């Protein structure tokens, strides 16, 4: 069996470069939201209310269930958390 090497876990599990890019972007935004929510030192119920989502939805986010969130939803939540979103674009590295 031939060993494959990947740049990161998202490249390994994604079925396309576009899917890997989406996973990476969602993971970055999710991580920033999680850090912000933890900094509040609130209950999940209070934090969920601040973000305009349900407590079970916040629980999914805090557990890193990336498949349950679109990039659009995460951008909305990040904005509600008082985070600014900046998108960086660069040419892909040659394989």
N, C-alpha and C positions, 0 to 999 in steps of 0.2 A: 504494500500500500504506500502510495506516494504521500509525503508529508506536505501540507499546505501551510503557508505563513500568511498572516493577516496583520494589517496595521493596528487594529483594535478589535474588540469583541463584536462591535456592530458590523464591521466588515465581514466577520466570520458568520454571523447569524442571518444577515440580510440576503435577500435573493437578488438584489440589484444595487448598484451604487446609489441610486435615488432613494431607495428604502434605507440604506445605511446612513445617508445624509439626514433623512428625516428622523431616524432614531437618535442620532447624535444631537441634533438640534433640540429635540424633545427632552433628552436627558440633561442637557445643559440648562434649559429653562426650568425643568423640574427640580434640579439640584439647587438652583438659586431660590426658588420658592420655598423649598424645604428649609434651607438655611434661614430665610427671613422668618418663617413661621416659628422655628425653634427660638429665634432671638426674642420673640414676643413674650415668651413664658406665659402663654395663655392656655386655657383648656382647649381641647379640640373643638368643642361646641362654640366657644367664643371666637376662635380663629376662623372656623368655617363661616360664621356670621360675618366677620370682617371681610372675608373673601367672596361672599355671596354664593357659597356652595353649601351642600349638605355635609353633615359630619361624616357619614359613610364615604362621601366623595373625597373629603379631606383625608380620611384614613387611607384610602387607596393611593392618594398622592404621597402621603408620608411613608408608605410602604414601598414606594417606587414602582407601582404597577403601571409602567409606561404604556402598555398596550391599551389601557382604558382612557387615554387622553390624546386628543388630536393636538397638533401644534397650535391651532387657533384657540382651543380651549385653554391651553397652558399660557398663551400670551394674555388672554383675558384675565386669568387668575393672577398672573404676575403683575399686571397693571393694577389690579385691585389690591395687591400686596404693596404697592408703592414702588415697584421696580420699573426701570426704564429698559426697554428692549432695543438692542442695537444688532443689526445683522451684518456679518462680515462675509464678503464674497471674494474668492480668489480662484485662480486657475487650478484645476486638478493636477495632482502630481502624476507623472507618467508611470505606468506600471512596469 
